[in-house]
């Protein structure tokens, strides 16, 4: 009976979507004229942007192209598309329907589970979020110790492969010594024992993975083992490992583990990164932190700890990217960055944290993160500062496609703004 109900819910949702079809993206070449273009090194410059075959083909004055559609950007500002470095976008849909939740697999050791495989290109959440200038996200599985492999995706495409932005990273949720939430009634001693037990399990599994990777490196024969195969690149080829860790004590343990294991680590979460800045600087660990719009983790913390955390790490010389850790509210990425900017990070560094820094940390900075010739044409045109809620995005481009500004939200707004009840009710 439950399965039947789930099926009916999904059919109903499909009907709603078909009735609210989003206008298709427009392909071709485009010439953006008369706008102010934001560059990381020079700030705003008056320039034209030429988009050809999905790439930025030119940036300068008096550009022309006979085969390009002209987009007049007079009085408008052109920015590189924003990158959310930690979301569940594309792998989570309706929270109440488990069949639509593909981010949390069963099992403690599932590094071979690919987030990219589970991405739903037709998710209603994608148009809702990209119309705020977010063009690329890192979609990250959640769950136990090794929940899977995250993937960077552009927010346009018919298949996950078309959306793939060139980065994958195995996720490790480092054993936590903190409470799991307000409902957690474990004693401090029990929490410590659980953390130590999980760390022993991690080390045992990692030892087995290293032995397996060593056999592979020497062209040895092994039994089919997708769990271990997923970690071979991390161990042998220095591929990045995304380590989710937050508490000060756990971060210090994770730093020690990384140093001992000699892995190419990216730390994610890092809500208490400001408490271990010297250690992070010493080991040169890049950080993906957020959400910035968050409450303090400790009752003794100041109200603005979450807002200032990213700025404190950035000012110390740590490369910082910002994430929302959201699904439906990825569209709030610019406002997370705006709070980080206000509370010590500064506007320029905060914008880098959602563009170039995010791309660099994922190893795709040569193609993403800024408006430069030869980079992927992910950009947006707005009527003001993207960190301000009053700003409206006028045009959006992803891989050179001119994306419709429609979403489920705009369609519902238009529908109910001019609603007709369709009922003849006698007074």
C-alpha positions in Angstrom: 0.0 0.0 0.0 2.8 2.4 0.9 4.5 1.7 -2.5 1.2 2.5 -4.3 1.0 5.8 -2.4 4.6 6.7 -3.3 3.9 5.9 -6.9 0.8 8.1 -6.9 2.8 11.0 -5.3 5.4 10.7 -8.0 2.8 10.6 -10.8 1.1 13.7 -9.3 4.4 15.5 -9.1 5.2 14.6 -12.8 1.8 16.0 -13.8 2.5 19.3 -12.0 5.9 19.5 -13.7 4.4 18.9 -17.2 1.9 21.6 -16.5 4.6 23.9 -15.5 7.2 23.3 -18.2 10.2 25.5 -18.1 11.0 27.4 -21.3 13.9 25.7 -23.2 17.4 27.2 -23.2 18.5 29.0 -26.3 21.6 27.8 -28.1 24.0 29.6 -30.4 26.6 32.3 -30.2 26.1 35.5 -28.2 27.7 38.9 -28.0 27.1 40.7 -24.7 27.6 44.4 -25.3 27.8 47.7 -23.3 28.0 46.0 -19.9 30.4 46.3 -17.0 32.3 43.0 -16.6 33.6 41.9 -13.2 37.2 40.6 -13.2 39.0 39.3 -10.1 42.2 41.3 -10.7 40.8 44.6 -12.1 37.3 44.8 -10.6 34.7 46.2 -13.0 35.7 47.0 -16.5 33.7 48.2 -19.5 34.0 45.4 -22.0 32.0 43.2 -24.4 31.9 39.4 -23.9 31.7 37.0 -26.9 30.4 33.5 -26.4 31.0 30.9 -29.0 30.4 27.1 -28.9 29.9 27.2 -25.2 33.1 29.0 -24.4 34.2 32.6 -23.8 35.7 33.5 -27.2 36.5 37.1 -26.5 36.7 39.8 -23.8 37.4 43.4 -24.8 36.1 46.5 -26.5 34.3 46.8 -29.8 34.0 43.0 -30.4 31.9 41.8 -33.3 30.6 38.6 -34.7 28.2 38.3 -37.6 26.8 35.0 -36.4 26.2 36.0 -32.8 23.0 37.2 -31.2 23.5 40.6 -29.6 22.5 41.0 -25.9 22.4 44.6 -24.9 23.8 44.9 -21.3 23.7 48.7 -21.0 23.4 49.7 -17.4 23.9 46.1 -16.3 26.8 44.1 -14.7 28.3 40.8 -15.9 29.7 38.3 -13.4 31.1 34.8 -13.6 28.6 32.1 -12.6 28.7 31.2 -8.9 29.8 27.8 -7.7 28.3 26.2 -4.6 31.0 23.9 -3.3 28.6 21.6 -1.3 25.0 20.7 -2.0 22.6 17.8 -2.5 21.2 19.4 -5.6 20.2 16.8 -8.2 20.3 13.9 -5.8 17.5 14.9 -3.4 14.0 15.8 -4.3 10.9 15.4 -2.0 12.0 15.0 1.6 8.9 13.0 2.6 9.4 10.5 -0.3 12.4 8.2 0.3 12.4 7.0 -3.3 13.5 10.5 -4.4 16.4 10.7 -1.9 19.5 9.3 -3.6 22.2 10.9 -1.4 22.3 8.5 1.5 23.0 4.9 0.6 22.9 1.9 3.0 26.3 0.7 4.4 29.2 2.3 6.1 31.8 1.9 3.4 30.3 3.0 0.0 33.0 5.2 -1.6 32.1 3.6 -5.0 28.6 5.1 -4.9 28.7 7.8 -7.6 26.7 11.0 -7.0 26.9 11.8 -10.7 25.0 8.5 -11.6 22.1 9.6 -9.3 21.8 13.1 -10.6 18.3 14.0 -11.9 18.8 16.6 -14.7 15.0 17.3 -14.6 14.9 18.1 -11.0 12.5 21.0 -10.2 15.1 22.3 -7.7 17.6 23.1 -10.5 15.8 26.0 -12.3 14.7 27.4 -8.9 18.4 27.7 -7.8 20.2 28.7 -10.9 18.1 31.8 -11.5 20.0 33.4 -8.7 23.3 33.2 -10.6 24.4 29.7 -9.4 25.6 27.9 -12.5 27.7 25.0 -11.0 27.4 23.0 -7.8 29.3 20.2 -6.1 26.7 17.5 -5.3 27.7 15.5 -2.3 26.4 12.2 -0.9 25.8 11.9 2.8 25.6 9.0 5.3 28.2 7.0 7.1 32.0 6.9 7.1 32.6 6.7 3.3 29.2 7.7 1.9 30.3 8.0 -1.8 31.9 10.1 -4.4 30.8 13.7 -5.0 30.7 15.3 -8.4 30.7 18.9 -9.8 27.8 19.6 -12.2 26.7 22.5 -14.3 23.0 23.2 -13.8 22.0 22.5 -17.4 21.9 19.4 -19.5 19.7 16.4 -20.4 21.9 13.8 -18.9 24.3 13.7 -15.9 27.2 13.2 -18.3 26.3 16.4 -20.1 26.2 18.3 -16.8 29.5 16.9 -15.5 32.0 19.8 -14.8 35.2 17.7 -14.5 35.6 17.1 -10.8 34.9 14.0 -8.6 36.0 13.4 -5.0 35.6 10.6 -2.5 33.9 11.8 0.7 35.1 10.8 4.2 32.9 11.8 7.1 35.6 12.0 9.8 34.6 10.4 13.1 33.0 13.1 15.3 33.4 13.6 19.0 30.4 15.9 19.2 26.7 15.3 19.8 24.6 14.3 16.9 21.9 16.8 17.8 19.7 18.0 20.6 18.1 14.6 20.8 21.5 12.9 21.5 21.5 11.8 25.2 24.9 10.1 25.2 27.2 10.9 28.0 30.6 12.6 27.3 32.3 9.3 28.1 30.1 7.4 25.6 30.6 10.0 22.9 34.4 9.7 23.4 34.2 5.8 23.2 32.1 5.9 20.0 34.5 8.4 18.4 37.5 6.2 19.3 35.7 3.1 18.0 34.9 4.8 14.7 38.5 6.0 14.3 39.8 2.5 14.8 37.4 1.2 12.1 38.5 4.0 9.8 42.2 3.1 10.3 41.5 -0.6 9.8 39.6 0.0 6.6 42.2 2.5 5.3 45.0 -0.1 6.0 43.2 -2.6 3.9 42.7 0.0 1.1 46.4 0.8 1.1 47.3 -2.9 0.7 44.8 -3.2 -2.1 46.1 -0.1 -3.8 49.7 -1.3 -3.5 48.8 -4.5 -5.2 47.1 -2.6 -8.0 50.1 -0.3 -8.4 52.3 -3.3 -9.0 49.9 -4.8 -11.5 48.9 -7.6 -9.2 45.7 -9.7 -9.4 42.9 -8.8 -7.1 39.3 -9.9 -6.6 36.6 -7.6 -7.8 36.2 -5.0 -5.0 34.4 -1.8 -6.0 34.8 -0.3 -2.5 38.6 -0.6 -2.6 38.8 0.4 -6.3 37.2 3.7 -5.5 40.1 4.6 -3.2 42.9 3.5 -5.4 43.1 7.0 -7.1 43.2 8.7 -3.7 46.0 6.5 -2.4 48.1 6.0 -5.6 47.4 9.0 -7.7 47.0 11.8 -5.2 43.3 12.4 -6.1 41.5 14.6 -3.5 39.7 13.3 -0.5 36.9 15.4 0.8 37.0 15.2 4.6 33.9 16.4 6.4 34.9 17.6 9.8 33.7 20.4 12.1 34.8 20.4 15.8 38.2 21.7 16.9 39.3 18.5 18.4 38.2 16.5 15.4 39.9 18.9 13.0 43.2 18.4 14.8 42.7 14.6 14.7 41.9 14.8 11.0 45.1 16.9 10.4 47.1 14.3 12.1 45.4 11.5 10.2 46.0 13.3 6.9 49.7 13.9 7.6 50.1 10.2 8.5 48.1 8.9 5.6 49.7 11.3 3.1 46.4 12.1 1.3 45.5 15.2 -0.8 42.8 16.5 1.5 40.1 19.1 1.2 38.4 19.9 4.5 34.7 20.5 4.3 32.3 21.8 6.9 34.9 23.4 9.2 32.4 25.2 11.5 35.2 25.6 14.0 38.0 26.3 11.5 38.6 29.6 13.2 39.9 27.8 16.3 42.7 25.9 14.5 43.9 28.5 12.0 47.6 28.0 12.7 47.4 24.3 12.1 45.5 24.7 8.8 48.1 27.2 7.6 50.9 24.9 8.6 49.5 22.0 6.5 48.1 24.2 3.7 44.7 22.5 3.7 42.1 24.1 1.4 38.7 24.6 3.0 35.1 24.4 1.9 33.0 25.9 4.7 29.3 26.7 5.3 26.6 27.3 5.5 27.5 30.8 6.7 23.9 31.6 7.7 24.1 29.3 10.7 23.7 29.4 14.4 26.7 29.1 16.7 27.7 25.5 17.5 28.4 26.2 21.2 26.2 28.1 23.6 29.2 30.1 24.7 30.0 31.3 21.2 29.2 34.8 20.0 26.2 35.2 17.7 28.5 36.0 14.7 30.9 33.0 14.9 29.3 31.4 11.8 29.4 34.6 9.9 33.0 35.4 10.6 34.6 31.9 10.4 35.3 32.0 6.6 36.8 35.5 6.8 39.1 34.6 9.7 40.5 31.6 7.7 40.8 33.5 4.5 42.7 36.4 6.1 45.2 33.9 7.5 46.0 32.8 3.9 43.9 29.7 3.7 42.1 29.1 0.4 38.4 29.1 1.3 35.3 28.3 -0.7 31.7 28.7 0.5 28.9 26.1 0.4 25.2 26.2 1.4 25.0 22.4 2.2 21.4 22.8 0.8 19.1 21.4 -1.8 16.2 23.8 -2.3 18.0 26.7 -0.9 21.2 26.6 -2.9 19.8 29.9 -4.3 20.9 31.5 -1.0 24.6 31.0 -1.9 25.1 34.7 -2.7 23.5 35.7 0.6 25.8 33.3 2.5 28.7 34.9 0.8 27.3 38.4 1.5 27.3 37.7 5.3 30.9 36.4 5.1 31.9 39.6 3.2 30.3 41.8 5.8 31.7 39.9 8.8 35.4 40.2 7.9 36.0 38.5 4.6 35.5 41.5 2.3 33.4 41.5 -0.9 36.2 40.5 -3.3 37.4 37.5 -1.3 33.8 36.4 -0.6 33.0 36.5 -4.3 36.2 34.5 -5.0 35.0 32.0 -2.5 31.9 31.3 -4.6 33.7 31.5 -8.0 37.5 31.1 -8.6 38.5 29.7 -5.2 35.8 27.0 -5.4 37.0 26.1 -9.0 40.6 26.0 -7.9 40.0 23.8 -4.9 38.2 21.3 -7.2 41.0 21.5 -9.8 38.9 23.0 -12.5 40.1 26.6 -12.2 41.5 26.7 -15.7 37.9 26.3 -17.0 35.7 27.8 -14.4 35.5 30.7 -11.9 36.1 33.8 -13.9 35.3 35.6 -17.2 38.3 35.0 -19.3 38.9 33.9 -22.9 39.0 30.2 -23.2 36.9 29.4 -20.1 33.5 27.8 -20.0 30.8 30.4 -20.7 29.1 30.2 -17.3 28.0 33.7 -16.4 25.1 36.0 -15.4 24.0 39.5 -16.1 22.4 41.4 -13.2 21.2 44.9 -12.4 23.4 45.2 -9.3 25.4 43.5 -6.6 24.5 39.8 -6.6 24.9 39.6 -2.8 22.0 42.0 -2.3 18.5 40.5 -2.2 17.0 43.4 -4.3 19.2 42.5 -7.2 17.6 40.8 -10.2 19.4 38.5 -12.6 18.5 39.6 -16.1 20.4 37.0 -18.2 22.0 33.6 -17.4 24.4 31.5 -19.5 25.5 28.0 -18.7 28.0 26.4 -21.1 27.1 29.1 -23.6 23.3 28.3 -23.5 21.1 31.2 -22.7 19.0 29.8 -19.9 15.4 30.8 -19.3 14.7 32.7 -16.1 11.6 30.7 -15.5 11.3 28.3 -12.6 8.6 26.6 -10.6 8.6 29.7 -8.4 8.1 32.2 -11.2 5.4 30.0 -12.8 3.5 29.7 -9.6 3.8 33.5 -9.0 2.4 34.2 -12.4 -0.4 31.7 -12.0 -1.6 33.0 -8.7 -1.0 36.7 -9.5 -3.8 36.4 -12.2 -5.6 33.5 -10.7 -9.2 32.6 -11.8 -11.0 30.3 -9.3 -13.1 28.9 -12.1 -16.0 28.6 -9.8 -19.5 30.1 -10.2 -20.4 30.5 -6.6 -23.7 32.3 -5.8 -23.5 34.8 -3.1 
